[in-house]
Amino acid sequence: MKKFFLPFLLMIFIVTGCGGEEKSEDGKSSRYNGKIAVGIDEDFAPMSFRDANGELVGFDIDMAKEVASRLGVKFEFKPINWDNKREEILSGNVDMIWSGCDITDKNKEYMVFSKPYMDNRQVLVVKKDSDLSILSEYDLEGKIVGTQAGTTSEHYVNDNEDLKKSFAAFKTYPNFKEGFAALKRGEFEVLIVDEIAARYEMTRHPDTFRIFEVTVGPFMEFGIGFSKDRVELHDRIQKIFYEMIKDGTARKISEQWFGADLIKSRR
């Protein structure tokens, strides 16, 4: 039995070793030559949202499409409930999330992230005619505050019990589009929101809202989040992302959406 055991193990090693990643005719991996499911927030302008014709557009959408083209695959964009990111990833419904996703310890529990590609912070937005004066998050005491469910701002408030208790009320909404609409209707007084989304909304409705230059919580960074069993996909997309930075493609896409190069280029 012992004489048979070693050759038997060797045979298993050879068979399993040969059953790894398949290659296409051009020598590239064929594992991801089909569709890759990409989770997005379809109401997070200007990162990913629907235009007047119902088409998905945005900075992240354009970046992802360029990556998909270079990778030689098709990305299937799947709108998800942002508060259910964990379930969407762990269930396998999406392979990755690319929609202004903050790199946080909570998100790292179930995702592996790309290198950060853009800075982010949470700011405060009020109605244009509001008489509030806010110099810090502590000036929110006694105010009705709102934000998007499942975001860094919601986690920050929930993790800071004293801050949350100081609010008259704390409300969450499925997405920032509904949050801005609720603020306009007067359902709450202050909206905590990603600065990029706030700046974009201001360009569209300058006479409706105004921003306080107050940072709520820590500065954050956007990254592409991958299911932890998609490490190869993570590595290949990261490589392509670097190529897009190097050849200027990422800069051009950023300038189209923001009028400036906001891409973090460090490796």
C-alpha positions in Angstrom: 0.0 0.0 0.0 2.8 2.4 0.8 4.5 1.8 -2.5 1.2 2.6 -4.3 0.4 5.7 -2.2 3.2 8.0 -3.4 2.6 7.5 -7.1 -1.1 7.9 -6.5 -0.6 11.3 -4.8 1.7 12.3 -7.7 -0.9 11.5 -10.2 -3.5 13.6 -8.4 -1.1 16.5 -8.3 -0.4 16.3 -12.0 -4.1 16.0 -12.9 -5.2 18.9 -10.6 -2.2 21.0 -11.7 -3.2 20.7 -15.3 -6.8 21.6 -14.6 -6.1 25.2 -13.7 -6.7 28.4 -15.7 -7.6 27.8 -19.4 -6.0 29.9 -22.1 -7.5 31.2 -25.3 -5.8 31.2 -28.6 -4.1 34.5 -27.9 -2.6 33.1 -24.7 -4.9 35.1 -22.4 -7.0 33.7 -19.6 -10.4 32.5 -20.8 -11.9 32.4 -17.3 -13.3 35.9 -17.6 -14.1 35.9 -21.3 -17.9 35.9 -20.5 -19.9 38.4 -18.6 -18.7 39.9 -15.3 -21.4 41.2 -13.0 -20.6 44.7 -11.7 -22.7 46.0 -8.8 -23.5 49.7 -9.1 -25.6 52.4 -7.4 -27.7 53.7 -10.3 -28.6 56.9 -8.5 -25.1 58.1 -7.6 -24.4 61.0 -10.0 -21.8 61.7 -11.3 -20.2 58.3 -10.6 -23.0 56.0 -11.9 -26.6 57.1 -12.8 -29.2 57.1 -15.5 -29.5 60.0 -17.9 -32.7 61.5 -19.3 -32.9 58.5 -21.8 -32.5 55.9 -19.0 -29.0 55.0 -20.1 -26.4 54.2 -17.5 -23.7 56.9 -17.6 -21.1 58.4 -15.2 -17.4 58.5 -14.5 -17.2 55.0 -13.0 -19.3 53.7 -15.9 -17.0 55.1 -18.5 -13.9 53.9 -16.6 -15.4 50.4 -16.3 -16.3 50.2 -20.0 -12.8 51.1 -21.0 -11.4 48.5 -18.6 -13.8 45.9 -20.0 -12.8 46.7 -23.6 -9.1 46.3 -22.8 -9.8 43.1 -20.8 -11.7 41.7 -23.7 -14.9 40.9 -21.6 -18.4 42.3 -21.2 -19.3 44.0 -17.9 -22.9 43.4 -16.9 -23.9 46.4 -14.8 -26.3 45.4 -12.0 -28.0 48.1 -10.0 -28.1 47.0 -6.3 -29.4 48.3 -3.0 -26.4 50.0 -1.5 -27.4 48.8 1.9 -27.1 45.2 0.7 -23.6 45.3 -0.7 -22.4 42.5 1.6 -25.2 40.2 0.6 -24.8 40.9 -3.2 -21.1 40.1 -3.0 -21.3 37.0 -0.7 -24.2 35.5 -2.6 -22.2 35.7 -5.9 -24.9 37.9 -7.5 -22.1 40.4 -8.4 -18.4 39.7 -8.9 -17.3 43.3 -8.0 -18.7 46.7 -7.0 -17.6 49.8 -8.9 -19.6 52.8 -8.0 -17.8 55.2 -5.7 -17.3 52.6 -3.0 -15.4 53.8 0.1 -12.5 51.6 1.2 -13.4 51.0 4.8 -12.7 48.3 7.4 -16.3 47.2 7.3 -16.2 46.8 3.5 -12.9 45.0 3.7 -14.6 42.2 5.8 -16.1 40.8 2.6 -14.3 42.5 -0.3 -10.7 42.9 -1.5 -10.1 46.4 -2.9 -8.1 47.9 -5.8 -5.7 50.7 -5.0 -7.7 53.9 -4.2 -8.4 55.9 -7.3 -10.1 59.0 -5.9 -10.4 60.9 -2.6 -13.7 61.3 -0.9 -15.2 63.0 2.1 -18.6 63.5 3.6 -20.0 67.1 3.6 -23.2 68.8 4.7 -25.9 70.1 2.3 -28.9 72.3 3.3 -31.6 74.1 1.3 -30.5 77.3 -0.2 -32.8 79.4 2.0 -31.8 77.6 5.2 -30.7 80.0 8.1 -28.5 77.3 9.7 -24.9 78.1 10.6 -22.8 74.9 10.8 -19.0 75.0 11.5 -18.6 71.4 12.6 -20.5 68.2 12.9 -21.2 69.2 16.6 -23.4 72.0 15.3 -25.9 69.3 14.1 -27.2 69.0 17.7 -31.0 69.3 17.7 -31.2 69.0 13.9 -33.0 66.4 11.8 -30.3 64.8 9.7 -30.5 62.5 6.7 -28.2 60.4 4.6 -28.1 57.3 2.3 -28.5 53.9 3.9 -25.4 51.7 3.8 -22.9 54.5 3.2 -19.9 55.6 5.2 -21.8 58.5 6.6 -24.5 56.2 8.1 -21.9 53.9 9.6 -20.0 56.9 11.0 -23.1 58.3 12.7 -24.3 54.9 14.0 -20.8 54.2 15.4 -20.8 57.6 17.2 -23.6 57.2 19.7 -23.2 60.6 21.3 -23.3 62.4 18.0 -26.4 60.4 16.9 -28.2 61.1 20.2 -27.6 64.8 19.7 -29.7 64.8 16.6 -33.4 65.5 16.8 -33.8 62.6 14.3 -31.7 60.6 11.9 -33.2 59.4 8.6 -31.8 57.2 5.8 -32.9 56.9 2.2 -32.2 54.2 -0.4 -30.0 56.6 -2.5 -28.8 60.2 -2.6 -31.3 61.1 -5.4 -34.1 60.4 -3.0 -32.1 62.1 -0.2 -31.8 65.3 -2.1 -35.5 65.2 -3.1 -36.4 64.7 0.6 -34.2 67.6 1.7 -35.9 69.8 -0.9 -39.3 68.7 0.5 -38.2 69.6 4.0 -38.3 66.1 5.5 -35.0 66.9 7.3 -32.7 69.9 7.7 -29.2 68.6 6.8 -28.0 66.0 4.4 -24.7 64.2 4.9 -23.4 63.3 1.4 -20.3 62.4 -0.6 -18.7 65.7 -1.7 -18.5 64.6 -5.3 -22.2 63.9 -5.4 -22.9 67.2 -3.6 -20.7 69.2 -6.0 -22.4 67.6 -9.0 -25.9 68.3 -7.6 -24.9 72.0 -7.1 -24.0 72.4 -10.7 -27.5 71.2 -11.6 -29.5 73.0 -8.9 -27.4 76.0 -7.7 -30.5 77.9 -6.5 -31.9 74.9 -4.5 -29.0 73.8 -2.2 -25.8 75.0 -0.6 -22.8 73.2 0.9 -21.1 73.8 4.2 -17.4 73.2 4.0 -17.5 70.8 6.9 -16.1 67.3 6.8 -18.1 64.7 8.7 -16.0 61.8 9.8 -12.6 60.9 8.3 -11.4 61.5 4.8 -12.0 58.4 2.6 -10.9 57.0 -0.7 -12.9 55.3 -3.5 -11.8 51.8 -4.7 -13.1 49.0 -6.8 -14.4 46.2 -4.5 -14.0 42.6 -5.6 -15.4 39.3 -4.2 -12.6 37.7 -2.2 -12.6 34.7 -4.7 -12.0 37.0 -7.6 -8.3 37.8 -6.8 -7.2 37.1 -10.4 -9.8 39.5 -11.7 -8.6 42.1 -9.2 -5.0 41.8 -10.3 -5.8 42.0 -14.0 -8.1 45.0 -13.7 -5.6 46.8 -11.4 -2.9 46.3 -14.1 -5.2 47.8 -16.8 -6.1 50.7 -14.5 -2.4 51.6 -14.2 -2.1 51.4 -18.0 -5.0 53.8 -18.3 -3.3 56.2 -15.9 0.0 56.0 -17.7 -1.4 56.5 -21.2 -3.7 59.4 -20.1 -7.0 57.7 -20.7 -8.0 58.0 -17.0 -7.2 61.7 -17.0 -9.3 62.4 -20.0 -12.3 60.6 -18.5 -11.9 62.5 -15.3 -11.7 65.8 -17.1 -14.8 65.0 -19.0 -16.8 64.6 -15.8 -15.1 66.9 -13.3 -13.2 69.4 -15.4 -10.0 68.3 -13.7 -7.8 65.3 -13.2 -8.9 63.8 -9.8 -7.4 60.4 -10.3 -5.0 59.2 -7.6 -2.0 58.0 -9.6 0.3 56.5 -6.9 1.0 52.8 -7.2 
